[in-house]
Amino acid sequence: MNLLSFFALFVLLILLAASIGVIAFLGSLPGKLAGKNGHPQAKAVAMAGWMGLLLPPLWPLAMVWACIAPEGEAAPDACGQQGGAEG
């Protein structure tokens, strides 16, 4: 094997490691967001986030679920909502 083959292998390994990191970040994002907001169903949101990697339509639903407040509770602040703003 020549130098170019080793370089190509190195690049492929870096891309594989980066892909695994991005997948892990995206899978944990809804759960982290729900936990930061103090969502009462944070564990369920986290599980939906990981399951969303296998069933892609579930992941955006987990993100929305992490950002909505259950009925009768205050809206979370960490989802891009202005705290204290009315309307």
N, C-alpha and C positions, 0 to 999 in steps of 0.2 A: 504494500500500500504506500502510496506517495503522500506528500504533504497536503495536497488538495483533498484527498479522501479523508484524512484526519480532520481537516478544517470543516468539511461537510458534516461529518459525524458530530463534531462539537456543536455546530450550529443546530443540527437536529435535536440534540440533547437539550440545548438551551430552550428551543422552541417547545419541546415537550414539557419541560419544567415550568415554563411560563404559562402554558395552557392549563396545566394542573392547578397552578396558583390562581388563575382567573376563574376556573370552574369552582374551586373551593371558596373564593371570595363571593361569587355570585350566589352560591348555594346558601351561604351563611348570612347574606345581607338582610333578607326579610326578618329573620329571627333577631339579629342584632338591633335592627331598627325598632322592632316591637319591644324588645327588652329595654332599650333606651327610653322609649315612651312610657314605660310602665304599663303596657297593654296587659289586661288580665288573661288573655289567651296567647301569651308570647310563645309558649312551648309548641302550641298547635301551629302558630304562624311559622316558627322555625322548621317544623317538620314539613309543612307545605312548601317552604322554600327549597328544602333538599329534594322533596318529591318532584318539584317543578323542573329539576334537571332531567328527570326521566320522562316527565309529561309536560312539555314546554308550555301549554296554555295555562297550567297551574301557577307558574312562577309570577307572571304579572298580577294574578289574583292575590297571591300571597303578599306582594308589595302593596297593593291597595288595602288589603286586610290589615297590614301592619300600620297603616297610616290613618285608618278610620277609628273613631272612638265608638265603643258600644253605647247603646241608647242610655241616656241619663248620665253620661260621664263627660268630662271636659275633653275637648279636642287635643290631640298631641301636638307639641310644639316642634318636634324634630323632623317633621315631614314637609317642611317648606311652608308652613302656615305661620302667619304673623300672630304672635301671642298678644292677646288683648284687643285685636282689631275686630270690629263688628262689621257684619255684612259681608 
